[in-house]
Amino acid sequence: MIELPSLDLVRLVRLTREGGLAYLPGLAQPRRIDLSTCPPGVRQEVCDALQHAAPKAVPAADGSGDQRYFRVDVVYEGEAQISFDVPEADAPETLVRLWKSQAGQSG
């Protein structure tokens, strides 16, 4: 579990899905969400996903290869950054929904 600073100062969120036995480019493509330009509803969804995912955070994935996980990078104003991993099996629905809704919108 990690403690996130105030989400009011989040500027950018990057989501990457990694691990597993087979590499599938469509599943691995990172999602990049710029919170300074997204609609308020999307910003709220992102903040909800972060709040639900942070308690599920685990130490950096060990590369065991048989488990997929979400890599979450949270970039704050001033370039401070927090990164954490959430096993796909334990990922909160809000994070999975955000991952799916942002498909094809990475940058």
SULLIN-V650944 format. One record per pair of residues at least 4 apart in sequence whose C-alpha atoms are under 7 Angstrom apart, sorted by sequence separation. I is the first residue (numbers start at 0). J is the second residue. D is the distance in whole Angstrom. If there is no record, write none. Layout:
# SULLIN-V650944
I	J	D
I	J	D
This chain:
# SULLIN-V650944
23	27	6
24	28	6
33	37	6
37	41	6
38	42	6
39	43	6
40	44	6
41	45	6
42	46	6
43	47	6
44	48	6
45	49	6
46	50	6
47	51	6
48	52	6
49	53	6
52	56	7
74	78	6
75	79	5
85	89	7
86	90	6
90	94	6
91	95	7
92	96	6
93	97	6
94	98	6
95	99	6
96	100	6
97	101	6
98	102	7
37	42	6
74	79	6
75	80	6
85	90	6
90	95	7
74	80	4
73	80	6
74	81	7
34	42	6
72	80	7
73	81	5
72	81	6
73	82	6
16	26	7
17	27	6
72	82	4
16	27	5
71	82	5
72	83	7
15	27	6
71	83	5
15	28	7
70	83	6
71	84	6
15	29	4
70	84	5
14	29	6
15	30	6
69	84	6
70	85	7
13	29	7
14	30	5
68	84	6
69	85	5
13	30	6
14	31	7
68	85	5
69	86	6
13	31	5
68	86	4
69	87	6
12	31	6
13	32	6
67	86	6
68	87	5
12	32	5
67	87	6
11	32	6
12	33	7
11	33	5
10	33	6
11	34	6
10	34	5
59	83	7
60	84	7
10	35	6
59	84	6
58	84	7
56	83	6
57	84	6
56	84	5
57	85	6
56	85	5
55	85	6
52	85	7
55	89	7
52	90	6
52	91	6
6	46	7
51	91	6
52	94	7
18	62	7
20	64	6
19	64	5
20	65	5
48	93	5
18	64	5
19	65	5
47	93	7
48	94	5
18	65	7
19	66	5
18	66	6
19	67	5
18	67	4
17	67	6
18	68	6
2	53	7
16	67	7
17	68	6
1	53	6
16	68	6
17	69	6
45	97	7
0	53	6
1	54	6
16	69	5
0	54	4
15	69	6
16	70	6
0	55	6
1	56	6
14	69	7
15	70	5
0	56	5
14	70	6
15	71	7
0	57	7
14	71	5
13	71	6
14	72	7
13	72	5
12	72	6
13	73	7
12	73	5
11	73	6
12	74	6
11	74	5
9	73	7
10	74	6
11	75	7
9	74	6
10	75	5
9	75	4
10	76	6
8	75	6
9	76	6
8	76	6
30	101	6
30	102	7
30	104	7
31	105	5
30	105	4
31	106	6
29	105	6
